[in-house]
């Protein structure tokens, strides 16, 4: 099914990017085949990992010349145990150390969640600084793909500790989103999510299925009247604050923030455009 994606007119080497994630992607029995298929086509791609099996992870990175790897780290050792349920902090640190010996670019993903705190963020940011790797901040959500039990929202502010301006705005605007601010969803017109069984989902926070690659080509799914209708219906959905979607939305608005608000409202259908753009225009 992966190969069928490469036949799409929308999948272009040098432009299209793939993010390979799980679960834990390196444990999938066909992970090597998937990575090889993507590598042969010359696509940009990144691998998301929990970093618990450093030997297997590094083997994949070196064998398939993976250029970008993101590892999850949510706090100090005791917090990691509480969040993840396993004593894996040391394994993640080992993965960072081993990956630094390769040519891959390493990013740590820190998730603000109900079981960690601001001090954990400071700890992880110091780890990122020590090893010279990037740090991105994600905010916990009950995304359907992760089968989460906890339903609710959590927030503590780390924006004053962040160096990346757009990441900082991502955190600041989350509080406004919780208070009811409507952010238009533009990412669904450019990104999609493919499950292991071939389901093409609207996004990783939704159960809406656009089609299945074992039955139809990606182009027939993406260009169908059904998909076009679903995209129009959900561009003002505002039900999630997923990092991969909202960072895209904020990036698009950030690039256009110099335009008058009335024009932006026409370009980005719906939402509290004025509030969002004023925040993006504000200097950190």
Secondary structure, DSSP 8 states (H G I E B T S, - for coil): -HHHHTTSTT--TTT-EEEE-SS-GGGSTTHHHHHHHHHHHT-EEEEEE--S-HHHHHHHHHHHT--EEEEE--SSHHHHHHHHSS--HHHHHHHHHHHTTSS-EEEEEEEE-TT--HHHHHHHHHHHHHHT-EEEEEE----GGGT----S------GGG---HHHHHHHHHHHHHHTT------GGGT--EE-TTSEEES-TT---EEEETTTS-HHHHHTSHHHHHHHHHHTT------HHHHHHHHHHHHHTTTS-HHHHHHHTTSS-HHHHHHHHHS--
